[in-house]
Amino acid sequence: MALVVFSLGCVPKPTPVETWQTGDHQAALNAQKLALAESDERDRALEALRLGSMAYAGGNRRLAESSWREAVGLMTDFRADGEFAALVGSEDKKAWKGEPYEKMAAFLSLGLLLHEKGDRDNALAMYKSAVLADTGSASERYRSDFVPAWLMQAIAFTAENEPGNAEQSLNRGIDAWCSRNTIDILTDALATVKVGGLPPEDKDLARAVLLAALPGGTAAQPRDPVAAVTATTAWATELLKVEREKDRKDRLPELASFRASHFDRATDALPKVSAAWAKAVAARPDASGAEAAWFDQQLRALIADPPSVLLVVEQGRGPIKIQTGDHGEVLTIVPSRSPANPPRVIADGGPPANPLLLDSLSYQATTRGGRKVDGFLKGKAVYKDVSMVSAYVLNVLSDVARASGNDSLGDVGQIISTVLFVSSLVTNPAADIRQWELAPERWYLVPLDLDPGPHRIDLAGRRIDLTVPERGQVVHLVPALAPGGPTKIPATE
C-alpha cells in the first residue's frame, strides 16, 4: 500500500494548458493566473500569452487584452535578461521572447482584439509589428509574407481614410499570397523536369541553385509563374557568381556544400535546366495566373466595397518545437497536422459563407522569406564539441611536455585543459523548446455583408449573436481554442 501511495504521489501535476484541454476551463484559468503571478522574467511573456489565449477563448476580452499587452511588451524588450546564464547553461535560462512566428501570431491576435474595440491606431501598430517580426533579425533580413498582417493593415488604413497606405499594404499582402502560390507551382515543376543529354548530378546542382534563387525570383514576379522562371534564372546566375566567392559557412544553406567544380558544372547546366523548367511550367494549367487574379479580386473587393462584418477565424493548433541533433542543439519545427477543411460559417440560417484561407503558422514557422528551413542550429553545440576535444589534446600535450622536462609548460597546458574541460561540461547546447502551445494553425477571412441589426452566426457548431451598427464595420477574431471565444458582438462586458 505504501508503494502505491508513493507512486501516486509521483504523478506530475497537469499544467494549466493540459487542464484546459480536458474541458475544465475555470480551473485552468485560475491555475494559469497563478502561473503568471509566480513566473520570473524568463517565462513571464510565455505565461502571459497562455493566459491571454485562455481568457479570450473563455470570452473574457479585458483579461485577454491585458495579458497579451504584457506579453507583446516583453517580447519586444531586447535587454539581455538571462543571456549570460544561457551562455554557460541552457537556452531556457534566457527570458523567453518567442520565435518570429510566435511573435507574429501574438501581435496579430492583440491587433485584432484592439481593432474589434475600435482602437485602430494601436491595432495598426500591432499589425506593423507582426510584419516586422516576419522580416527576421538584424543580421538576416527577409521579405515579409505574413498575409493576415498586410491585409488587416489595409483594412484599418481604409477605415482611417488613408487610401494610399491601404493600397500599398493590400498590394504587399496580395503579392505575398501569390508568391507563395507561384513557389508551389515552380517547385513541383522543377522536381519532375526532364533534361536530355545532361548528367543527373549536373541537373541536381543546377536545380539546387534555382531553388536557392526561387524566393528572389518570385518576389520579382509573384503573380506570373512563367515570368517567375525567367526572373529566378537571372537571380540564380547572379547567385553562382556571388556565392562562389564566399566561405562555405557564409553561403546560403543550399549551396554550403558546393565545391569549385560544382559551381562550374551548375553554371554550364543552368541554361538547359532552366529552358526545360520554363517549358514544363508553361504547360501547367495552374500557371495561367487565374488563381492569383481571383485572389486579387477577392481582396480588392474588401477595400473597394467594405462588407459590414469581417470575421477572422482561427483553425487548428500550430506547429510544435522539438530538439534534434547529437546534443539536442537543433531547434526543429514540426508542422501541424490539423484538418485542412475550411470552417463552416452560416449567417441567419442562409447558405454557407466562403472562407478565404489567408495563412498557415506552420508555413511561417518553417520558412524564411519563402525559403524552407529544416532547423535552427545553436552555436554552443559546436563550442561544446571543440572545447572537449581541445581539452583532451592539451592534456596529452601537457604530459608530453612534462616528460620532456618542461614542467612549467606542462602546468600551463594542464590549467588551460582543465578550464576547457569544465566549460565544456557546464555548457548546455540544447535548443530552447518552450513554446506557445495555444497558437492557431490557420487564419481564414470570412466577409459577411449583413444589414444593420441583430444576426445569428453559426460557426462549426458554435453560436455567435452579432449586432451590426448603422455605420462602420464589425471586425471579430474567432479563436480556435475551445470554447470558442466571446459569443456576443459587440462586447457586452
Number of C-alpha atoms within 10 A of each C-alpha: 6 7 8 8 9 10 10 10 10 8 8 7 9 10 13 23 19 12 18 21 13 10 12 12 20 14 13 22 22 12 18 24 20 14 19 19 12 11 15 12 14 16 19 22 28 28 26 27 26 27 31 31 29 29 26 27 21 21 19 17 20 14 16 25 21 15 25 29 20 17 25 23 13 19 21 14 11 9 9 9 15 17 16 11 14 19 16 17 20 18 24 19 19 20 24 22 23 20 17 20 23 26 23 26 24 26 27 24 26 25 30 26 22 21 23 20 15 16 14 21 14 15 25 24 15 25 29 20 20 27 25 20 21 26 18 18 11 6 5 8 13 15 18 22 27 29 23 25 31 25 25 25 28 30 29 22 23 19 16 13 11 13 15 12 17 22 19 14 21 26 18 19 26 25 22 24 23 26 28 20 21 30 22 13 17 25 16 13 20 20 12 10 17 16 16 10 7 12 11 11 13 20 22 15 21 25 23 17 24 28 22 21 24 26 26 23 26 28 23 17 21 24 27 20 28 23 18 26 25 18 19 26 24 15 20 27 17 12 18 19 12 11 17 18 11 12 9 15 10 11 17 15 11 14 21 15 11 17 11 9 9 17 20 15 16 25 18 14 21 20 14 16 24 23 14 16 24 21 14 19 24 16 12 14 9 15 21 16 17 13 15 22 14 10 14 19 12 13 19 16 11 17 20 9 9 19 18 19 21 20 19 25 23 23 23 20 21 24 27 18 20 18 18 17 14 10 17 18 24 24 20 22 20 16 19 18 12 14 10 11 7 17 20 13 23 18 19 12 11 9 9 13 14 16 18 18 20 18 19 23 22 21 20 24 23 21 14 21 21 22 16 15 13 13 18 15 18 18 12 23 22 13 16 21 12 13 21 18 16 17 23 16 13 20 21 15 17 24 17 15 17 14 11 10 10 13 15 12 15 21 16 13 21 20 15 16 24 17 14 21 19 14 18 23 14 13 20 21 26 23 26 22 18 17 20 25 17 20 26 25 25 24 26 21 19 19 19 18 14 17 14 13 10 13 16 15 18 16 17 12 10 13 17 18 15 21 19 19 16 10 8 14 18 21 23 22 23 22 26 21 21 15 17 22 22 23 18 15 17 17 14 7 8
